[in-house]
Amino acid sequence: MLFDPPLLPARLIRRYKRFLADMALPDGSEIVAHCPNPGSMLGLAEPGSPCFLSVKTAKGRKLDFGWELVSVEGGAWVGINTAYANRIVAEGLAAGRIPGLPQGGSWRPEVAFGSGTRFDFAHTGDDGALLYLEVKSVTLSRRVGLAEFPDARTERGLKHLHALSAAVALGYRAVLLFLVQRSDCRTLRIAADIDPLYAAGIKAALAAGVEIIGVAWEVAPSNFPSKSNHFDPLEQGWHAVAGVAPGRGWAYLAC
């Protein structure tokens, strides 16, 4: 999961049309990079911010560079590529290192559930018990040390909450895993002011028996994507907002 060639430093000029970003390279030249994050990227697209880019070598690509990291106020790095959340989690699952999730049995990615729904992972235990796991990438922080989700209204996220609740009703174990892709946060809450429907959905899902686990990954250019598969529990639990009770499984992924 290491980049080859290595990541390239740059500075953000502007992000536009959601998937494009103008970047200034160290030699003074300017290029257009692909932005792999379709969200609002609230607080992550300030002009002049230090960034790291991947160099794309595959044939047929329209752009030669991909935006991977951005440095925010205080110097912390944030991984903006939402696609890497599942890859990082997959490492932890394969190594049995995520607290609260099974170490035996087998994991499968991209598993269909019902009509028109797919969960990121499913686990079959040695006893045949089935667990569904959905992963959400978290990048927003508006207060020091506090990560928040979502950064924009998310109908898709709400749909997944309903599906997880339905899985519990059928007798399965269902888990929502938040992966915080930044190195400066130790607690997380639901951003009810951004998406009150999602906040209400979290409360309903918890009441239905859906489990919530949080893990954070300390992002840095030298270890992105992660080379580590070691997860350490944090002393602090979930921030008690939007029905998320303390002690429900916040953990820290050290790299």
C-alpha positions in Angstrom: 0.0 0.0 0.0 2.9 2.3 -0.4 3.0 4.9 -3.2 5.5 4.2 -6.0 6.7 6.7 -7.1 6.6 8.6 -3.7 4.2 11.4 -2.9 5.0 14.8 -4.4 4.8 18.0 -2.3 2.7 20.9 -3.6 0.5 23.8 -2.5 -3.1 24.2 -3.1 -4.2 27.1 -5.4 -7.9 26.2 -5.6 -10.3 23.3 -5.6 -13.2 23.5 -8.1 -15.9 21.4 -9.7 -15.5 19.0 -6.7 -13.0 16.7 -8.5 -10.4 19.2 -9.7 -7.7 21.1 -7.9 -5.0 23.5 -9.2 -1.7 22.9 -7.5 1.7 24.7 -7.4 4.7 22.5 -7.5 8.0 23.3 -5.7 9.6 24.3 -9.0 6.9 27.0 -9.5 5.0 25.2 -12.2 1.2 24.7 -11.9 -0.7 21.5 -12.6 -4.3 20.2 -12.3 -4.8 17.3 -9.9 -7.7 15.0 -9.4 -9.5 15.5 -6.1 -10.8 12.0 -4.9 -13.1 13.4 -2.3 -16.7 14.2 -3.4 -17.6 15.8 -0.1 -17.6 19.4 1.0 -14.1 19.1 2.4 -15.0 21.8 4.9 -11.8 23.3 6.3 -9.6 21.3 4.0 -9.4 23.4 0.8 -7.8 26.6 2.0 -5.6 28.2 -0.8 -1.9 27.9 0.1 -2.3 24.8 2.1 0.6 22.3 1.9 -0.4 19.1 0.1 1.0 15.9 -1.2 0.1 14.4 -4.6 0.4 10.9 -6.0 1.8 10.5 -9.5 -0.5 8.5 -11.7 1.2 6.3 -14.3 -1.8 4.3 -15.6 -2.5 4.6 -19.3 -5.7 6.4 -20.2 -5.9 8.7 -17.2 -6.9 12.3 -18.0 -4.8 13.7 -15.1 -1.3 12.8 -14.1 -1.6 13.7 -10.4 -4.0 12.8 -7.6 -4.5 14.9 -4.4 -3.9 12.7 -1.3 -3.0 14.7 1.7 -3.5 18.3 3.0 -1.9 20.0 6.0 -4.3 22.0 8.2 -3.8 24.7 10.8 -1.5 23.3 13.5 0.4 21.2 11.1 -1.7 18.0 11.2 -2.0 16.0 8.0 -5.4 14.8 6.7 -6.0 12.0 4.2 -8.6 13.3 1.8 -8.9 10.2 -0.4 -12.1 8.5 0.8 -11.2 5.3 -1.2 -8.3 4.6 1.1 -10.6 4.2 4.2 -11.6 0.7 3.2 -8.0 -0.3 2.3 -6.8 0.8 5.7 -9.6 -0.9 7.5 -9.0 -4.1 5.4 -5.4 -4.2 6.8 -6.7 -4.0 10.3 -9.3 -6.7 9.7 -6.8 -9.1 8.1 -4.5 -8.7 11.1 -7.4 -8.9 13.6 -6.3 -5.6 15.2 -9.5 -3.5 15.3 -10.9 -3.6 18.9 -14.5 -4.9 19.1 -14.3 -6.8 15.8 -13.7 -10.6 15.4 -10.2 -12.0 14.9 -11.2 -15.4 13.7 -13.5 -16.4 10.8 -13.4 -14.8 7.4 -14.0 -11.3 6.1 -15.4 -10.5 2.6 -15.5 -7.0 0.9 -18.5 -5.4 -0.9 -21.3 -7.7 0.2 -24.9 -7.3 -1.0 -27.7 -6.9 1.5 -31.3 -6.8 0.4 -32.2 -4.8 -2.7 -29.8 -2.1 -3.8 -27.6 -2.1 -0.7 -24.0 -3.2 -0.3 -22.0 -3.2 2.9 -18.2 -2.6 2.8 -17.5 -5.9 4.6 -19.2 -9.0 6.0 -17.7 -11.4 8.5 -18.6 -15.1 8.9 -17.6 -16.5 12.2 -16.4 -20.0 12.9 -19.8 -20.7 14.2 -21.5 -19.4 11.1 -22.6 -16.1 12.7 -22.8 -13.2 10.2 -21.7 -9.6 10.9 -22.1 -6.7 8.5 -19.7 -3.8 8.6 -20.0 -0.3 7.0 -17.0 2.1 7.0 -17.2 5.9 6.9 -14.2 8.2 6.3 -14.0 11.2 8.6 -12.0 14.3 7.8 -13.9 17.2 9.4 -12.7 19.0 12.5 -14.0 22.3 13.6 -12.7 22.2 17.2 -9.3 21.2 18.5 -9.1 17.4 19.0 -12.6 16.7 17.9 -13.5 15.0 14.6 -17.0 15.3 13.2 -19.1 13.4 10.7 -20.6 14.1 8.2 -19.2 17.2 6.5 -22.3 17.6 4.3 -25.8 16.1 4.2 -25.6 12.4 3.3 -28.6 10.5 2.1 -26.4 7.6 1.3 -25.1 7.5 4.9 -28.7 7.6 6.2 -29.6 4.7 3.8 -26.7 2.7 5.3 -28.0 3.3 8.8 -31.4 2.0 7.9 -29.8 -1.1 6.3 -27.7 -1.8 9.3 -30.8 -1.5 11.5 -32.6 -3.9 9.2 -29.7 -6.4 9.5 -30.0 -6.3 13.3 -33.8 -6.9 13.0 -33.0 -10.1 11.0 -30.7 -11.3 13.8 -27.3 -10.3 12.4 -24.7 -8.2 14.1 -24.2 -4.8 12.4 -21.4 -2.4 13.0 -20.7 1.1 11.8 -17.0 1.9 11.8 -15.8 5.6 11.6 -12.2 5.9 10.3 -10.8 9.3 11.2 -8.1 10.1 8.6 -6.3 12.8 10.5 -3.6 13.0 13.2 -5.0 15.7 15.5 -8.3 14.2 16.8 -9.0 12.0 19.7 -12.8 12.2 20.0 -15.6 12.2 17.5 -19.2 13.3 17.4 -22.0 13.5 14.9 -22.3 16.9 13.2 -26.0 17.4 13.9 -26.0 21.0 12.8 -24.8 19.9 9.3 -27.1 16.9 8.9 -29.8 16.7 11.6 -31.5 13.7 9.8 -28.3 11.7 10.0 -27.9 12.6 13.7 -31.4 11.3 14.3 -30.6 8.3 12.2 -27.6 7.5 14.5 -29.8 7.7 17.5 -32.4 5.3 15.9 -29.6 2.9 14.8 -28.2 2.7 18.3 -31.6 2.1 19.7 -32.1 -0.7 17.2 -28.9 -2.4 18.3 -26.4 -1.2 15.7 -22.9 -1.0 17.2 -20.6 2.0 16.6 -16.8 1.7 16.6 -14.3 4.6 15.9 -10.7 4.3 14.9 -8.3 7.0 14.0 -5.2 6.8 11.8 -2.3 9.1 12.3 -1.7 10.4 8.8 1.8 11.4 7.6 3.4 11.5 4.1 5.9 8.9 5.2 3.2 6.3 6.1 0.4 7.0 3.7 -1.2 4.6 3.0 -0.6 2.9 6.3 2.2 0.4 6.7 1.0 -0.5 10.1 -1.8 -2.8 11.3 -1.5 -2.0 15.0 -4.6 -0.5 16.7 -4.4 0.8 20.3 -7.4 1.7 22.4 -7.7 5.3 23.6 -8.4 6.2 27.2 -11.1 8.6 26.1 -14.3 7.2 24.7 -17.0 8.6 22.4 -18.0 12.2 22.8 -21.5 11.9 24.1 -23.3 13.7 21.3 -26.3 12.6 19.2 -26.9 9.5 21.3 -23.3 8.1 21.0 -22.5 6.8 24.5 -19.0 7.1 26.0 -17.1 3.8 25.9 -18.7 2.3 22.8 -15.4 1.6 21.1 -13.4 4.7 20.2 -9.9 3.5 19.4 -6.6 4.8 18.0 -4.6 3.4 15.1 -0.9 4.1 15.6 1.4 4.2 12.6 
